[in-house]
Amino acid sequence: MDADSGLGRGAEGPEVTDVQRRLIRLRMDNVAVSGSFDFETERAVRQFQRMRGLPADGAITEETWLALVEAGYGLGDRLLLRTRVPLRGDDVVELQQRLNQLGFDAGNEDGIFGVATQAAVEEFQRNMGMAVDGRAGPATAEQLRRLRRDHQRPGAGVRARQRERLREWIGQSLTSRRLLVDPAFGPESAGALGPSGVMAADVTWAIGSQLAARLNAVGASAFLSRGPRTSPSGSARARLANELDVDAVVSVSINALANAEARGAATYYFGTQQFVSESGLQLAESLLDELVAHEWVPDCRVHPMTWAILRETRMPAVVVEPGFLTSPADEARLVDSRSQATIAAALLMGIARFFVAPIPAGVGG
C-alpha cells in the first residue's frame, strides 16, 4: 500500500483488505476481510497501536503501516543481516532478545538490525564454532532456540549495562556531557495549531533553542536537531543523534487533543511490552518531576512509546510535552516568553539531576 496516503474510517479497497488480513494474522479481535474500513477495523487498529506504543488514533498512518509490516515477521522467516537501510521487524526483536539473554550484547531490543546486533551475532557464531558472517539464518536461529534461557527476563543484560553507564555519570558535571535538543515538528510539518493560530513548531523551536543555549552556558555541548526553517523526519533526527554520539536526546514537543479541556505535562521514553529503556525512563521521570515542580500541571505521567526519536537512538532519549496547545489555558502559557524560559530552566534542572544525582534505590540492584 501507499503508506503516505493514510487510511481511516470509511476507506475502501484492496489496501484496506491488506490491512485487515494483517490484523487477522496478528489475532486482532472481530476483524473481517471486507475491504471496508469499518468500526471493528478501526478498533483493532487502535488495539494494535496501543500494543506497539504508537498514538492510538485508529488510522493507518505511515508509522502504523510500517509497524504492521514488522509485526508479520518471525525469527527464521528471512535471512537477517546488516544492510544499508537496516532491516526491521519482530524477528529482529526476537533475535536481539535471545542474544541479550545469553549475554551477547545486541543493544536495545528495538527491532533494528544495526551494528550492535551484527556484532552480537558474530560473537555468538564464534562461540558456537559456526561460520562467522554476522548473518542470522536458519542455523543461527536454531542454535539460539536450542540455548534459550527462560529464567531470564527480556532486556536484563541491556538494563544492567545501562545501569553501569549511569553509575559512571554519578557526580560528574554537565560540562562533560553532549546532548541533542530536538525541537519537534518544523515549518513543513508544523504540528497542531492553537486556538489563536500559533503553530506547535514555533513553540517547540522557542523552548528548544532556549534549552540548548542554557546547556551551552553551563558548559555542556548542546546541539539542535533542526533550524527554525527546517523539518527533518524523526528518523533523520535520530540518525543525527547517533552520528554526533551524544549522551542523551531531549525532544521538546507539544500535546494536542480535540478536547480543549485537556491540559498537563507528560514525558515519554522508549518502551515496548517486552523492553524498556531504563535510562530513558529515569531521564523522563527527572524531567517531568521538574516540570511539575515548576507548576506545569496537572501531572499526565510518564509513558513508554516507540516514536522514531526514541526507538532509533542509541542513547537515552525522551520526548517532553509540557502542555496542550489545543487548551486555551495551556496555549497562553506556552506562547509566553517568560513561561518558555521557565520550561527551559526546568528541563535544564531535570537534565542536571539525571546526570549528577545518584541512582535511585531499587534501580541499581
DAVEN-V722975 format. One record per pair of residues at least 4 apart in sequence whose C-alpha atoms are under 7 Angstrom apart, sorted by the first residue. I is the first residue (numbers start at 0). J is the second residue. Records with the same first field share a line. If there is no record, write none. Layout:
I = J ; J
//
This chain:
0 = 14
2 = 60 ; 61 ; 64
3 = 61
5 = 58 ; 59 ; 60 ; 61
6 = 10 ; 58 ; 59 ; 60
7 = 36 ; 57 ; 58 ; 59
8 = 36 ; 37 ; 41
9 = 35 ; 36 ; 37
10 = 35 ; 36
11 = 15 ; 34 ; 35 ; 36
12 = 16 ; 34 ; 35
13 = 17 ; 34
14 = 18
15 = 19 ; 34 ; 35 ; 36
16 = 20 ; 32 ; 33 ; 34
17 = 21
18 = 22
19 = 23 ; 30 ; 31 ; 32 ; 40
20 = 24 ; 32
21 = 25 ; 67
22 = 26 ; 27
23 = 27 ; 30
27 = 43
28 = 43
29 = 39
30 = 39 ; 40
36 = 40 ; 41
37 = 41
38 = 42
39 = 43
40 = 44
41 = 45 ; 57 ; 58
42 = 46 ; 57
43 = 47
44 = 48 ; 57 ; 58
45 = 49 ; 55 ; 56 ; 57
46 = 50
47 = 51
48 = 52 ; 53 ; 54 ; 55 ; 63
49 = 53 ; 55
51 = 271
52 = 271 ; 303 ; 304 ; 305
53 = 304 ; 305
59 = 63 ; 64
60 = 64
61 = 65
62 = 66
63 = 67
64 = 68
65 = 69
66 = 70
67 = 71
69 = 87 ; 88 ; 89
70 = 88 ; 89
72 = 76 ; 88 ; 89 ; 90
73 = 89 ; 90
74 = 90 ; 93 ; 94 ; 140
75 = 136 ; 137 ; 140
78 = 134 ; 135 ; 136
79 = 134 ; 135 ; 136
80 = 112 ; 133 ; 134 ; 135
81 = 85 ; 86 ; 112 ; 113 ; 117
82 = 86
85 = 111 ; 112 ; 113
86 = 111 ; 112
87 = 91 ; 110 ; 111 ; 112
88 = 92 ; 110
89 = 93 ; 110
90 = 94
91 = 95 ; 110 ; 111 ; 112
92 = 96 ; 108 ; 109 ; 110
93 = 97
94 = 98
95 = 99 ; 105 ; 108 ; 116
96 = 100 ; 108 ; 153 ; 154
97 = 101 ; 143 ; 147
98 = 102 ; 103 ; 104 ; 105 ; 119
99 = 103 ; 104 ; 105 ; 154 ; 156 ; 157
100 = 148 ; 151 ; 153 ; 156
102 = 156
103 = 119 ; 123
104 = 115 ; 119
105 = 115 ; 116 ; 119
106 = 115 ; 116 ; 157
107 = 157
108 = 154 ; 274
109 = 310
112 = 116 ; 117
113 = 117
114 = 118
115 = 119
116 = 120
117 = 121 ; 133
118 = 122 ; 133
119 = 123
120 = 124 ; 133 ; 134 ; 135
121 = 125 ; 131 ; 132 ; 133
122 = 126
123 = 127
124 = 128 ; 129 ; 130 ; 131
125 = 129 ; 131
135 = 139 ; 140
136 = 140
137 = 141
138 = 142
139 = 143
140 = 144
141 = 145
142 = 146
143 = 147
153 = 273 ; 274
154 = 158 ; 274
155 = 159
156 = 160
157 = 161
158 = 162 ; 277
159 = 163
160 = 164
161 = 165 ; 277 ; 278
162 = 166 ; 363
163 = 167
164 = 168
165 = 169
168 = 354 ; 355
169 = 354 ; 355 ; 356 ; 357
170 = 355 ; 356
171 = 354 ; 355
172 = 355
173 = 218 ; 219 ; 351
174 = 217 ; 218 ; 219
175 = 219
176 = 219 ; 220 ; 246
177 = 219 ; 220 ; 221 ; 245 ; 246
178 = 220 ; 221 ; 222 ; 245 ; 246 ; 247 ; 248
179 = 221 ; 222 ; 223 ; 224 ; 240 ; 245 ; 247 ; 248 ; 249
180 = 207 ; 211 ; 221 ; 222 ; 223 ; 224 ; 248 ; 249 ; 250
181 = 207 ; 223 ; 224 ; 249 ; 250 ; 251
182 = 203 ; 204 ; 207 ; 224 ; 250 ; 251 ; 252
183 = 200 ; 203 ; 250 ; 251 ; 252
184 = 188 ; 189 ; 190 ; 200 ; 230
185 = 189 ; 200 ; 228 ; 229 ; 230
186 = 200 ; 228 ; 229 ; 230
187 = 230
188 = 230
189 = 198 ; 199 ; 200
190 = 198 ; 199 ; 200
191 = 198 ; 199 ; 255
192 = 196 ; 197 ; 198 ; 199 ; 324
193 = 197 ; 198 ; 324 ; 325 ; 330
194 = 325 ; 327
198 = 202
199 = 203 ; 253
200 = 204
201 = 205
202 = 206 ; 333 ; 334
203 = 207 ; 251 ; 252
204 = 208 ; 227
205 = 209
206 = 210 ; 339 ; 343
207 = 211 ; 251
208 = 212
209 = 213 ; 343
210 = 214 ; 343 ; 347
211 = 215 ; 221 ; 222 ; 223
212 = 216
213 = 217
214 = 218 ; 219 ; 221 ; 347
215 = 219 ; 220 ; 221
224 = 236
225 = 229 ; 230 ; 231
231 = 235 ; 236
232 = 236
233 = 237 ; 307 ; 308
234 = 238 ; 307 ; 308 ; 311
235 = 239
236 = 240 ; 308
237 = 241 ; 307 ; 308 ; 311 ; 312
238 = 242
239 = 243
240 = 244 ; 245 ; 312
241 = 245 ; 312 ; 313
246 = 314
247 = 314 ; 315 ; 316
248 = 315 ; 316 ; 317
249 = 316 ; 317 ; 318
250 = 317 ; 318 ; 319
251 = 318 ; 319 ; 320
252 = 318 ; 319 ; 320
253 = 320 ; 321 ; 322 ; 323 ; 324
254 = 320 ; 322 ; 323 ; 324
255 = 323 ; 324 ; 325
256 = 261 ; 325
259 = 325 ; 326
260 = 326
261 = 323 ; 326
262 = 297 ; 322 ; 323 ; 326 ; 329
263 = 295 ; 296 ; 297 ; 298 ; 299 ; 321 ; 322 ; 323
264 = 295 ; 296 ; 297 ; 298 ; 299 ; 320 ; 321 ; 322
265 = 287 ; 298 ; 299 ; 300 ; 301 ; 319 ; 320 ; 321
266 = 283 ; 287 ; 300 ; 301 ; 302 ; 317 ; 318 ; 319 ; 320
267 = 283 ; 301 ; 302 ; 303 ; 304 ; 317 ; 318 ; 319
268 = 279 ; 280 ; 283 ; 302 ; 303 ; 304 ; 309 ; 316 ; 317 ; 318
269 = 275 ; 276 ; 279 ; 303 ; 304 ; 305 ; 309 ; 310
270 = 274 ; 275 ; 276 ; 303 ; 304 ; 305
271 = 275 ; 303
276 = 280
277 = 281
278 = 282 ; 315
279 = 283 ; 315 ; 316 ; 317
280 = 284
281 = 285
282 = 286 ; 317 ; 353
283 = 287 ; 301 ; 317
284 = 288 ; 301
285 = 289 ; 349 ; 352 ; 353
286 = 290 ; 346 ; 349 ; 350
287 = 291
288 = 292
289 = 293 ; 345 ; 346 ; 348 ; 349
290 = 294 ; 295 ; 342 ; 345
291 = 295 ; 296 ; 298
293 = 345
295 = 321
305 = 309 ; 310
306 = 310
307 = 311
308 = 312
309 = 316 ; 317
312 = 316
322 = 329
323 = 329 ; 330
324 = 329 ; 330
325 = 330
326 = 330
327 = 331
328 = 332
329 = 333
330 = 334
331 = 335
332 = 338
333 = 338 ; 339
335 = 339
336 = 340
337 = 341
338 = 342
339 = 343
340 = 344
341 = 345
342 = 346
343 = 347
344 = 348
345 = 349
346 = 350
347 = 351
348 = 352
349 = 353
350 = 354
351 = 355
352 = 356
358 = 362 ; 363
//
